[in-house]
């Protein structure tokens, strides 16, 4: 008995499948994971808001301790990575597996999945790198999870102007800052590692196609979530 060979579209449920969620298992699993992560970050951010605005002493003023311009650049870098992830998804959805290709009549070359995912990886790794630099500078100046290190430059500033530097709540400030930004940085690092794995095992060998790019869609969902969380953190921690 012969069987007709068909090319299945892995991005959609089989025609004869039982009615269900309408999405493939990998995508459903990521949505469930992201739902749990929403609860996790909601708990962190909610605790931060309650602790900050429940204190009688004033929090450190924006820019007094943290380098807002540097982190603003880092935020822009992460937003760019989200855009490049969208471009990577659109490229493979159109079957563009290549890196760069010349387009007749256009000066700029057309980027494919290999190009845009690599841009996303570089931007994500750059974000983590800048955050590590920020941590190093803050600790060097005396800002730690326990507050202002005794004898440090920031401790001297806080002693001279306690209102501006939030001397009364320095310990709470340090612990909440490093906890929230540290957990987010860990999420970004996991995303970069996952994309590197996909890049070398799936993207470079061109195992993805216009009918099956599940890995790109799943990691894209995770990456956009991480970007959204950072925009919230940047607003409430650095700007308010």
Residue, then its C-alpha position, 0 to 999 in steps of 0.5 A: x500500500x502506498x501512502x501519499x507524502x505531504x508537507x505538514x505545516x507544523x505551525x498549525x494543528x493537523x486537520x484531523x486533530x481533536x479540538x484543543x487550544x489551537x496551538x502546538x505544544x511548545x507554544x502552549x508550554x511557553x505561554x504557561x511558563x510566561x504566566x508563571x513568570x508574570x506572577x513572579x515579577x508581579x510579586x517582585x514589583x508589587x513588593x517593591x512598590x509597597x516597601x518604597x511607598x510604605x516607608x516614612x523616609x524618602x527613597x533616593x532621588x532619581x539619578x542620585x545613585x543610579x546612572x540613568x543615561x547609561x541604563x537609558x542606552x541599555x534600554x534602547x539596546x534591548x528595545x532594538x533587540x525586540x525589533x530585530x527578533x520581530x524581523x527574524x520571525x518575519x524572515x523565516x515566516x517568509x522562508x528567508x533562511x539566508x544571512x544577507x542577500x542583494x535585492x535588485x533595485x535596492x542599495x541595502x541588502x535584505x536580511x534573513x533569519x541568520x542575520x536578524x537572529x544574530x543581531x538579537x543575540x548581540x543586542x541581548x549580550x550587550x545588554x547583559x554586558x552593560x548591566x555588569x558594568x553598571x553593577x561593577x561601578x555601583x559596588x565600586x562606589x559603595x552601593x551594595x545589596x546591604x546599602x551604602x558601604x561604610x567609608x565609601x563615596x556614596x556613604x559620605x554623600x548620604x551623610x552629607x545629604x540624607x534626603x537626596x540619597x535616601x540614607x534612612x532606607x539605603x539597605x532596603x533600596x539596595x536589596x530591592x534594586x539588586x534583586x529585581x534587576x538581577x533576576x531580570x538580568x538572569x532572564x535575559x542571560x537565559x534568553x541569549x543562551x537559548x538563542x545561541x543554542x538555536x542559532x548553532x543547532x537549527x538556524x545555521x544548518x537551516x533546519x527551520x522553514x516557512x512551514x516549521x519555525x516553532x523554535x523562533x516563535x517560542x523564543x520570540x514570545x519569551x524575549x518580548x516578555x523580558x523586554x516588556x518587564x524591563x521597560x516597567x522596571x526601568x520606569x519605576x526603579x530609575x525614573x520615579 
